[in-house]
Amino acid sequence: MPARTKVVAAGAIILLGPPGAGKGTQAKHLGAKYGVPHISTGDVLRNHIERGTELGLQASGLMRRGLLVPDELLYDMLAERMTHPDCASCVILDGFPRSIAQAEWLDRFLSMRAASDFSSAPIEPVAILINVKQEEILHRLAGRRSCPTCGQVYNLSYRPERTKGLCDFDRTELAVRPDDSEDVIHQRLKVYEKNTLPLAEYYRAKGQLMEIDGNRPVGRVMAETTRAIRRIFA
Ligand code: AP5
């Protein structure tokens, strides 16, 4: 973590928003800016699929269909990651929680962690909801390309690669995510509205929600996100 930055007001920063809202894009920027680890449950699951682990095998079919992976497959993996020393003060969560049950699990985890000797981190999480219109989501996801080697994310319209089809950093051929087909995107949006959107009310009721207009260019969304979370860092 950069020397000037100290976490004073949140045990976790949760990025909420529909598929393609820019959660991953913003989480990477924020993580680098504040020196806070970024955990993307989607990336972790894709990594398990690539390595052919038992977890990957169980998650793969569900992810291809745009459905949620069962909670019990995620909790141990997250608890293990979040007890690493780099997560002791704060962590940026991208793609978790995705349901009220997951949010309650996170609340319990942060409280238990604070009660143990492991950490003196604040207990409460804060959630940032990135709102994006559906037509913009469809446009962004149709144009998303990613590098299977380094994970860099591109966009045909907004952030094109320098040489067509190749990663700027390692020249690997760029790939389209299997769940970025139009029918699966619609399924993911339905799951988001049913399971994840209620989290906005969950965090709003506790005074832990901030909302961002995510329809604007990456840099402007970043500036607003940074303004929103400035109070978390001293
Ligand atoms: P996950 O990988 O988390 O997918 P998602 O939530 O659908 O979100 P995306 O990764 O598609 O979008 P994003 O908001 O990160 O946008 P990005 O920054 O890439 O999860 C995948 C699957 O894993 C789930 O469907 C589920 O099966 C499973 N899973 C994961 N977590 C789970 C959990 N907790 N419980 C159960 N199952 C779980 O940006 C998108 C594109 O837009 C990019 O091309 C980017 O360059 C571009 N872009 C970003 N911001 C802007 C901007 N402001 N202007 C223009 N372009 C932009």
py3Dmol code that shows the C-alpha trace and the ligand (Angstrom):
import py3Dmol

protein = """\
ATOM      1  CA  MET A   1       0.000   0.000   0.000  1.00  0.00           C
ATOM      2  CA  PRO A   2       1.399   3.482  -0.794  1.00  0.00           C
ATOM      3  CA  ALA A   3       2.914   5.035   2.375  1.00  0.00           C
ATOM      4  CA  ARG A   4       0.471   7.980   2.560  1.00  0.00           C
ATOM      5  CA  THR A   5      -2.580   5.760   2.423  1.00  0.00           C
ATOM      6  CA  LYS A   6      -4.161   4.297   5.524  1.00  0.00           C
ATOM      7  CA  VAL A   7      -7.546   2.606   5.597  1.00  0.00           C
ATOM      8  CA  VAL A   8      -9.762   4.269   8.200  1.00  0.00           C
ATOM      9  CA  ALA A   9     -13.349   3.507   7.342  1.00  0.00           C
ATOM     10  CA  ALA A  10     -14.133   0.234   5.587  1.00  0.00           C
ATOM     11  CA  GLY A  11     -13.200  -3.426   5.881  1.00  0.00           C
ATOM     12  CA  ALA A  12     -14.118  -3.979   2.244  1.00  0.00           C
ATOM     13  CA  ILE A  13     -15.059  -1.902  -0.788  1.00  0.00           C
ATOM     14  CA  ILE A  14     -17.708  -3.734  -2.794  1.00  0.00           C
ATOM     15  CA  LEU A  15     -18.251  -2.886  -6.439  1.00  0.00           C
ATOM     16  CA  LEU A  16     -21.837  -3.592  -7.408  1.00  0.00           C
ATOM     17  CA  GLY A  17     -23.379  -3.282 -10.829  1.00  0.00           C
ATOM     18  CA  PRO A  18     -24.760  -5.179 -13.796  1.00  0.00           C
ATOM     19  CA  PRO A  19     -22.568  -7.233 -16.143  1.00  0.00           C
ATOM     20  CA  GLY A  20     -20.401  -4.855 -18.160  1.00  0.00           C
ATOM     21  CA  ALA A  21     -20.879  -1.922 -15.760  1.00  0.00           C
ATOM     22  CA  GLY A  22     -17.109  -1.578 -15.479  1.00  0.00           C
ATOM     23  CA  LYS A  23     -16.630  -3.170 -12.037  1.00  0.00           C
ATOM     24  CA  GLY A  24     -13.435  -4.944 -13.078  1.00  0.00           C
ATOM     25  CA  THR A  25     -12.081  -1.870 -14.866  1.00  0.00           C
ATOM     26  CA  GLN A  26     -12.698   0.380 -11.847  1.00  0.00           C
ATOM     27  CA  ALA A  27     -11.517  -2.220  -9.314  1.00  0.00           C
ATOM     28  CA  LYS A  28      -8.160  -2.550 -11.054  1.00  0.00           C
ATOM     29  CA  HIS A  29      -7.668   1.246 -11.097  1.00  0.00           C
ATOM     30  CA  LEU A  30      -8.670   1.642  -7.454  1.00  0.00           C
ATOM     31  CA  GLY A  31      -6.556  -1.296  -6.335  1.00  0.00           C
ATOM     32  CA  ALA A  32      -3.485   0.166  -8.024  1.00  0.00           C
ATOM     33  CA  LYS A  33      -4.188   3.716  -6.804  1.00  0.00           C
ATOM     34  CA  TYR A  34      -4.669   2.793  -3.136  1.00  0.00           C
ATOM     35  CA  GLY A  35      -2.522  -0.333  -2.973  1.00  0.00           C
ATOM     36  CA  VAL A  36      -5.490  -2.456  -1.903  1.00  0.00           C
ATOM     37  CA  PRO A  37      -5.878  -6.034  -3.215  1.00  0.00           C
ATOM     38  CA  HIS A  38      -8.625  -6.603  -5.754  1.00  0.00           C
ATOM     39  CA  ILE A  39     -10.504  -9.903  -5.670  1.00  0.00           C
ATOM     40  CA  SER A  40     -12.718 -10.711  -8.644  1.00  0.00           C
ATOM     41  CA  THR A  41     -14.704 -13.889  -7.991  1.00  0.00           C
ATOM     42  CA  GLY A  42     -15.336 -14.176 -11.757  1.00  0.00           C
ATOM     43  CA  ASP A  43     -11.578 -14.066 -12.483  1.00  0.00           C
ATOM     44  CA  VAL A  44     -10.823 -16.560  -9.710  1.00  0.00           C
ATOM     45  CA  LEU A  45     -13.451 -18.964 -11.086  1.00  0.00           C
ATOM     46  CA  ARG A  46     -12.183 -18.556 -14.677  1.00  0.00           C
ATOM     47  CA  ASN A  47      -8.694 -19.340 -13.420  1.00  0.00           C
ATOM     48  CA  HIS A  48      -9.974 -22.556 -11.805  1.00  0.00           C
ATOM     49  CA  ILE A  49     -11.714 -23.489 -15.083  1.00  0.00           C
ATOM     50  CA  GLU A  50      -8.496 -22.935 -17.011  1.00  0.00           C
ATOM     51  CA  ARG A  51      -6.538 -25.116 -14.575  1.00  0.00           C
ATOM     52  CA  GLY A  52      -9.221 -27.826 -14.681  1.00  0.00           C
ATOM     53  CA  THR A  53      -9.661 -27.952 -10.893  1.00  0.00           C
ATOM     54  CA  GLU A  54     -12.668 -29.585  -9.219  1.00  0.00           C
ATOM     55  CA  LEU A  55     -14.074 -26.113  -8.470  1.00  0.00           C
ATOM     56  CA  GLY A  56     -13.558 -25.107 -12.108  1.00  0.00           C
ATOM     57  CA  LEU A  57     -15.379 -28.211 -13.333  1.00  0.00           C
ATOM     58  CA  GLN A  58     -18.337 -27.478 -11.066  1.00  0.00           C
ATOM     59  CA  ALA A  59     -18.477 -23.783 -12.011  1.00  0.00           C
ATOM     60  CA  SER A  60     -17.896 -23.996 -15.752  1.00  0.00           C
ATOM     61  CA  GLY A  61     -21.341 -25.111 -16.999  1.00  0.00           C
ATOM     62  CA  LEU A  62     -23.154 -22.654 -14.718  1.00  0.00           C
ATOM     63  CA  MET A  63     -20.998 -19.723 -15.820  1.00  0.00           C
ATOM     64  CA  ARG A  64     -21.471 -20.564 -19.503  1.00  0.00           C
ATOM     65  CA  ARG A  65     -25.215 -20.377 -18.932  1.00  0.00           C
ATOM     66  CA  GLY A  66     -25.021 -17.100 -16.989  1.00  0.00           C
ATOM     67  CA  LEU A  67     -26.116 -18.684 -13.695  1.00  0.00           C
ATOM     68  CA  LEU A  68     -24.688 -18.155 -10.228  1.00  0.00           C
ATOM     69  CA  VAL A  69     -22.185 -20.624  -8.825  1.00  0.00           C
ATOM     70  CA  PRO A  70     -23.370 -22.128  -5.479  1.00  0.00           C
ATOM     71  CA  ASP A  71     -22.331 -20.158  -2.400  1.00  0.00           C
ATOM     72  CA  GLU A  72     -20.528 -23.066  -0.742  1.00  0.00           C
ATOM     73  CA  LEU A  73     -18.068 -23.204  -3.638  1.00  0.00           C
ATOM     74  CA  LEU A  74     -17.076 -19.589  -3.002  1.00  0.00           C
ATOM     75  CA  TYR A  75     -16.970 -19.132   0.756  1.00  0.00           C
ATOM     76  CA  ASP A  76     -13.914 -21.248   1.603  1.00  0.00           C
ATOM     77  CA  MET A  77     -11.998 -19.826  -1.326  1.00  0.00           C
ATOM     78  CA  LEU A  78     -12.796 -16.235  -0.285  1.00  0.00           C
ATOM     79  CA  ALA A  79     -12.196 -16.780   3.412  1.00  0.00           C
ATOM     80  CA  GLU A  80      -8.790 -18.267   2.619  1.00  0.00           C
ATOM     81  CA  ARG A  81      -7.835 -15.365   0.336  1.00  0.00           C
ATOM     82  CA  MET A  82      -9.125 -12.693   2.713  1.00  0.00           C
ATOM     83  CA  THR A  83      -7.054 -13.947   5.631  1.00  0.00           C
ATOM     84  CA  HIS A  84      -3.819 -13.294   3.725  1.00  0.00           C
ATOM     85  CA  PRO A  85      -1.904 -10.391   5.336  1.00  0.00           C
ATOM     86  CA  ASP A  86      -2.330  -8.117   2.291  1.00  0.00           C
ATOM     87  CA  CYS A  87      -6.113  -8.106   2.909  1.00  0.00           C
ATOM     88  CA  ALA A  88      -5.748  -7.233   6.603  1.00  0.00           C
ATOM     89  CA  SER A  89      -6.963  -3.631   6.349  1.00  0.00           C
ATOM     90  CA  CYS A  90      -9.176  -3.578   3.269  1.00  0.00           C
ATOM     91  CA  VAL A  91     -10.002  -5.415   0.083  1.00  0.00           C
ATOM     92  CA  ILE A  92     -11.801  -4.453  -3.121  1.00  0.00           C
ATOM     93  CA  LEU A  93     -14.454  -7.040  -3.999  1.00  0.00           C
ATOM     94  CA  ASP A  94     -15.619  -7.224  -7.617  1.00  0.00           C
ATOM     95  CA  GLY A  95     -18.461  -9.679  -8.226  1.00  0.00           C
ATOM     96  CA  PHE A  96     -18.997 -10.571  -4.568  1.00  0.00           C
ATOM     97  CA  PRO A  97     -21.440 -10.424  -2.842  1.00  0.00           C
ATOM     98  CA  ARG A  98     -24.088 -11.166  -5.447  1.00  0.00           C
ATOM     99  CA  SER A  99     -27.011 -12.024  -3.180  1.00  0.00           C
ATOM    100  CA  ILE A 100     -28.300 -11.121   0.280  1.00  0.00           C
ATOM    101  CA  ALA A 101     -27.045 -14.471   1.618  1.00  0.00           C
ATOM    102  CA  GLN A 102     -23.530 -13.687   0.363  1.00  0.00           C
ATOM    103  CA  ALA A 103     -23.691 -10.162   1.863  1.00  0.00           C
ATOM    104  CA  GLU A 104     -24.681 -11.619   5.236  1.00  0.00           C
ATOM    105  CA  TRP A 105     -21.806 -14.093   5.008  1.00  0.00           C
ATOM    106  CA  LEU A 106     -19.416 -11.188   4.329  1.00  0.00           C
ATOM    107  CA  ASP A 107     -20.761  -9.214   7.309  1.00  0.00           C
ATOM    108  CA  ARG A 108     -20.177 -12.240   9.546  1.00  0.00           C
ATOM    109  CA  PHE A 109     -16.707 -12.803   8.115  1.00  0.00           C
ATOM    110  CA  LEU A 110     -15.632  -9.164   8.686  1.00  0.00           C
ATOM    111  CA  SER A 111     -16.998  -9.198  12.260  1.00  0.00           C
ATOM    112  CA  MET A 112     -15.285 -12.477  13.098  1.00  0.00           C
ATOM    113  CA  ARG A 113     -12.053 -11.239  11.607  1.00  0.00           C
ATOM    114  CA  ALA A 114     -12.198  -8.051  13.673  1.00  0.00           C
ATOM    115  CA  ALA A 115     -12.887 -10.080  16.810  1.00  0.00           C
ATOM    116  CA  SER A 116      -9.835 -12.236  16.198  1.00  0.00           C
ATOM    117  CA  ASP A 117      -6.238 -11.135  16.614  1.00  0.00           C
ATOM    118  CA  PHE A 118      -5.732 -11.201  12.892  1.00  0.00           C
ATOM    119  CA  SER A 119      -6.691  -7.646  12.078  1.00  0.00           C
ATOM    120  CA  SER A 120      -7.597  -4.242  13.441  1.00  0.00           C
ATOM    121  CA  ALA A 121      -9.393  -3.354  10.218  1.00  0.00           C
ATOM    122  CA  PRO A 122     -12.766  -1.596  10.259  1.00  0.00           C
ATOM    123  CA  ILE A 123     -15.699  -4.010  10.204  1.00  0.00           C
ATOM    124  CA  GLU A 124     -18.214  -2.296   7.961  1.00  0.00           C
ATOM    125  CA  PRO A 125     -18.018  -2.682   4.193  1.00  0.00           C
ATOM    126  CA  VAL A 126     -19.026   0.081   1.774  1.00  0.00           C
ATOM    127  CA  ALA A 127     -20.732  -0.649  -1.522  1.00  0.00           C
ATOM    128  CA  ILE A 128     -20.440   1.371  -4.714  1.00  0.00           C
ATOM    129  CA  LEU A 129     -23.230   0.770  -7.191  1.00  0.00           C
ATOM    130  CA  ILE A 130     -22.212   1.541 -10.779  1.00  0.00           C
ATOM    131  CA  ASN A 131     -25.394   2.242 -12.755  1.00  0.00           C
ATOM    132  CA  VAL A 132     -25.272   1.698 -16.541  1.00  0.00           C
ATOM    133  CA  LYS A 133     -28.106   1.657 -19.090  1.00  0.00           C
ATOM    134  CA  GLN A 134     -28.914  -1.675 -20.710  1.00  0.00           C
ATOM    135  CA  GLU A 135     -28.154  -0.564 -24.291  1.00  0.00           C
ATOM    136  CA  GLU A 136     -24.689   0.585 -23.176  1.00  0.00           C
ATOM    137  CA  ILE A 137     -24.097  -2.733 -21.375  1.00  0.00           C
ATOM    138  CA  LEU A 138     -24.926  -4.705 -24.525  1.00  0.00           C
ATOM    139  CA  HIS A 139     -22.615  -2.519 -26.589  1.00  0.00           C
ATOM    140  CA  ARG A 140     -19.722  -2.849 -24.132  1.00  0.00           C
ATOM    141  CA  LEU A 141     -20.014  -6.606 -23.731  1.00  0.00           C
ATOM    142  CA  ALA A 142     -20.306  -7.211 -27.486  1.00  0.00           C
ATOM    143  CA  GLY A 143     -16.990  -5.370 -27.846  1.00  0.00           C
ATOM    144  CA  ARG A 144     -15.098  -6.844 -24.889  1.00  0.00           C
ATOM    145  CA  ARG A 145     -11.929  -8.794 -25.641  1.00  0.00           C
ATOM    146  CA  SER A 146      -9.471 -10.076 -23.032  1.00  0.00           C
ATOM    147  CA  CYS A 147      -5.986 -11.444 -22.921  1.00  0.00           C
ATOM    148  CA  PRO A 148      -5.939 -15.056 -21.653  1.00  0.00           C
ATOM    149  CA  THR A 149      -2.319 -14.609 -20.515  1.00  0.00           C
ATOM    150  CA  CYS A 150      -2.234 -11.339 -18.553  1.00  0.00           C
ATOM    151  CA  GLY A 151      -5.961 -10.624 -18.124  1.00  0.00           C
ATOM    152  CA  GLN A 152      -5.830  -7.164 -19.737  1.00  0.00           C
ATOM    153  CA  VAL A 153      -9.336  -6.173 -20.877  1.00  0.00           C
ATOM    154  CA  TYR A 154      -9.936  -4.331 -24.170  1.00  0.00           C
ATOM    155  CA  ASN A 155     -12.952  -2.954 -25.949  1.00  0.00           C
ATOM    156  CA  LEU A 156     -13.452  -2.686 -29.701  1.00  0.00           C
ATOM    157  CA  SER A 157     -15.103   0.733 -29.318  1.00  0.00           C
ATOM    158  CA  TYR A 158     -13.602   2.246 -26.192  1.00  0.00           C
ATOM    159  CA  ARG A 159     -10.218   0.658 -25.552  1.00  0.00           C
ATOM    160  CA  PRO A 160      -8.988  -1.093 -28.715  1.00  0.00           C
ATOM    161  CA  GLU A 161      -5.736  -3.026 -28.822  1.00  0.00           C
ATOM    162  CA  ARG A 162      -2.869  -1.521 -30.872  1.00  0.00           C
ATOM    163  CA  THR A 163      -2.461  -4.520 -33.193  1.00  0.00           C
ATOM    164  CA  LYS A 164      -5.749  -6.106 -34.199  1.00  0.00           C
ATOM    165  CA  GLY A 165      -6.493  -9.239 -32.163  1.00  0.00           C
ATOM    166  CA  LEU A 166      -3.251  -9.184 -30.128  1.00  0.00           C
ATOM    167  CA  CYS A 167      -2.565  -8.108 -26.547  1.00  0.00           C
ATOM    168  CA  ASP A 168      -0.517  -4.892 -26.349  1.00  0.00           C
ATOM    169  CA  PHE A 169       1.606  -6.342 -23.533  1.00  0.00           C
ATOM    170  CA  ASP A 170       2.405  -9.954 -24.464  1.00  0.00           C
ATOM    171  CA  ARG A 171       1.069 -10.367 -28.046  1.00  0.00           C
ATOM    172  CA  THR A 172      -1.260 -13.216 -26.980  1.00  0.00           C
ATOM    173  CA  GLU A 173      -4.332 -13.650 -29.202  1.00  0.00           C
ATOM    174  CA  LEU A 174      -7.302 -11.922 -27.558  1.00  0.00           C
ATOM    175  CA  ALA A 175     -10.372 -13.949 -26.612  1.00  0.00           C
ATOM    176  CA  VAL A 176     -14.116 -13.365 -26.271  1.00  0.00           C
ATOM    177  CA  ARG A 177     -15.557 -14.566 -22.953  1.00  0.00           C
ATOM    178  CA  PRO A 178     -17.885 -17.556 -23.488  1.00  0.00           C
ATOM    179  CA  ASP A 179     -20.605 -15.827 -21.427  1.00  0.00           C
ATOM    180  CA  ASP A 180     -20.512 -12.673 -23.585  1.00  0.00           C
ATOM    181  CA  SER A 181     -22.894 -14.084 -26.223  1.00  0.00           C
ATOM    182  CA  GLU A 182     -26.129 -12.128 -26.502  1.00  0.00           C
ATOM    183  CA  ASP A 183     -28.445 -14.810 -25.053  1.00  0.00           C
ATOM    184  CA  VAL A 184     -26.170 -15.419 -22.064  1.00  0.00           C
ATOM    185  CA  ILE A 185     -25.831 -11.672 -21.435  1.00  0.00           C
ATOM    186  CA  HIS A 186     -29.646 -11.459 -21.189  1.00  0.00           C
ATOM    187  CA  GLN A 187     -29.640 -14.361 -18.727  1.00  0.00           C
ATOM    188  CA  ARG A 188     -26.911 -12.664 -16.640  1.00  0.00           C
ATOM    189  CA  LEU A 189     -28.948  -9.454 -16.590  1.00  0.00           C
ATOM    190  CA  LYS A 190     -31.998 -11.372 -15.323  1.00  0.00           C
ATOM    191  CA  VAL A 191     -29.920 -13.005 -12.581  1.00  0.00           C
ATOM    192  CA  TYR A 192     -28.502  -9.584 -11.679  1.00  0.00           C
ATOM    193  CA  GLU A 193     -31.953  -8.028 -11.313  1.00  0.00           C
ATOM    194  CA  LYS A 194     -33.353 -10.897  -9.289  1.00  0.00           C
ATOM    195  CA  ASN A 195     -30.420 -11.751  -6.999  1.00  0.00           C
ATOM    196  CA  THR A 196     -27.957  -8.874  -6.929  1.00  0.00           C
ATOM    197  CA  LEU A 197     -29.909  -5.635  -7.340  1.00  0.00           C
ATOM    198  CA  PRO A 198     -31.662  -6.153  -3.941  1.00  0.00           C
ATOM    199  CA  LEU A 199     -28.217  -5.621  -2.406  1.00  0.00           C
ATOM    200  CA  ALA A 200     -28.511  -1.918  -3.247  1.00  0.00           C
ATOM    201  CA  GLU A 201     -31.379  -1.653  -0.743  1.00  0.00           C
ATOM    202  CA  TYR A 202     -29.526  -3.887   1.746  1.00  0.00           C
ATOM    203  CA  TYR A 203     -26.551  -1.512   1.832  1.00  0.00           C
ATOM    204  CA  ARG A 204     -28.642   1.670   1.451  1.00  0.00           C
ATOM    205  CA  ALA A 205     -30.639   0.779   4.570  1.00  0.00           C
ATOM    206  CA  LYS A 206     -27.382   0.485   6.532  1.00  0.00           C
ATOM    207  CA  GLY A 207     -26.027   3.780   5.153  1.00  0.00           C
ATOM    208  CA  GLN A 208     -23.291   1.879   3.312  1.00  0.00           C
ATOM    209  CA  LEU A 209     -24.213   2.574  -0.320  1.00  0.00           C
ATOM    210  CA  MET A 210     -22.804   5.089  -2.783  1.00  0.00           C
ATOM    211  CA  GLU A 211     -24.081   5.355  -6.369  1.00  0.00           C
ATOM    212  CA  ILE A 212     -22.108   6.294  -9.461  1.00  0.00           C
ATOM    213  CA  ASP A 213     -23.240   7.107 -12.982  1.00  0.00           C
ATOM    214  CA  GLY A 214     -21.243   4.528 -14.945  1.00  0.00           C
ATOM    215  CA  ASN A 215     -22.450   5.554 -18.398  1.00  0.00           C
ATOM    216  CA  ARG A 216     -19.588   7.980 -18.887  1.00  0.00           C
ATOM    217  CA  PRO A 217     -16.030   7.359 -20.097  1.00  0.00           C
ATOM    218  CA  VAL A 218     -13.709   5.288 -17.863  1.00  0.00           C
ATOM    219  CA  GLY A 219     -11.686   8.300 -16.641  1.00  0.00           C
ATOM    220  CA  ARG A 220     -14.775  10.233 -15.526  1.00  0.00           C
ATOM    221  CA  VAL A 221     -16.237   7.216 -13.756  1.00  0.00           C
ATOM    222  CA  MET A 222     -12.876   6.708 -12.092  1.00  0.00           C
ATOM    223  CA  ALA A 223     -12.800  10.322 -10.870  1.00  0.00           C
ATOM    224  CA  GLU A 224     -16.251   9.954  -9.360  1.00  0.00           C
ATOM    225  CA  THR A 225     -15.458   6.603  -7.759  1.00  0.00           C
ATOM    226  CA  THR A 226     -12.285   8.035  -6.244  1.00  0.00           C
ATOM    227  CA  ARG A 227     -14.226  11.024  -4.868  1.00  0.00           C
ATOM    228  CA  ALA A 228     -16.799   8.667  -3.372  1.00  0.00           C
ATOM    229  CA  ILE A 229     -14.288   6.538  -1.485  1.00  0.00           C
ATOM    230  CA  ARG A 230     -11.819   9.237  -0.458  1.00  0.00           C
ATOM    231  CA  ARG A 231     -13.168   9.235   3.096  1.00  0.00           C
ATOM    232  CA  ILE A 232     -12.148   5.592   3.467  1.00  0.00           C
ATOM    233  CA  PHE A 233      -8.467   6.503   3.251  1.00  0.00           C
ATOM    234  CA  ALA A 234      -6.438   8.965   5.331  1.00  0.00           C
TER     235      ALA A 234
END
"""
ligand_1 = """\
57
AP5
P -18.020 -11.797 -13.444
O -16.752 -12.053 -14.142
O -17.994 -11.094 -12.145
O -18.992 -11.085 -14.496
P -20.052 -9.873 -14.368
O -20.463 -9.505 -12.993
O -21.142 -10.261 -15.283
O -19.264 -8.652 -14.796
P -18.338 -8.486 -16.050
O -16.976 -9.040 -15.716
O -19.001 -9.008 -17.268
O -18.328 -6.905 -16.212
P -17.606 -5.749 -15.397
O -18.643 -4.960 -14.673
O -16.442 -6.238 -14.592
O -17.108 -4.865 -16.626
P -15.643 -4.667 -17.258
O -14.833 -3.776 -16.389
O -15.065 -5.976 -17.675
O -18.782 -13.173 -13.193
C -18.920 -14.125 -14.220
C -19.704 -15.327 -13.709
O -19.012 -15.937 -12.599
C -21.114 -15.048 -13.162
O -22.077 -14.969 -14.195
C -21.317 -16.265 -12.253
O -21.622 -17.408 -13.007
C -19.939 -16.464 -11.638
N -19.755 -15.708 -10.383
C -18.891 -14.689 -10.157
N -19.023 -14.220 -8.915
C -19.994 -14.968 -8.319
C -20.619 -14.946 -7.041
N -20.269 -14.047 -6.096
N -21.608 -15.838 -6.790
C -21.984 -16.749 -7.715
N -21.469 -16.818 -8.959
C -20.472 -15.933 -9.261
O -16.054 -3.819 -18.563
C -16.803 -4.411 -19.615
C -16.319 -3.844 -20.960
O -16.632 -2.452 -21.017
C -14.807 -3.939 -21.171
O -14.555 -4.156 -22.549
C -14.278 -2.548 -20.735
O -13.100 -2.193 -21.445
C -15.431 -1.640 -21.104
N -15.655 -0.522 -20.188
C -15.581 -0.531 -18.834
N -15.911 0.673 -18.327
C -16.209 1.462 -19.390
C -16.654 2.815 -19.522
N -16.843 3.619 -18.446
N -16.870 3.305 -20.756
C -16.689 2.499 -21.862
N -16.273 1.209 -21.806
C -16.059 0.689 -20.573
"""
view = py3Dmol.view(width=600, height=400)
view.addModel(protein, "pdb")
view.setStyle({"model": 0}, {"cartoon": {"style": "trace"}})
view.addModel(ligand_1, "xyz")
view.setStyle({"model": 1}, {"stick": {}})
view.zoomTo()
view.show()
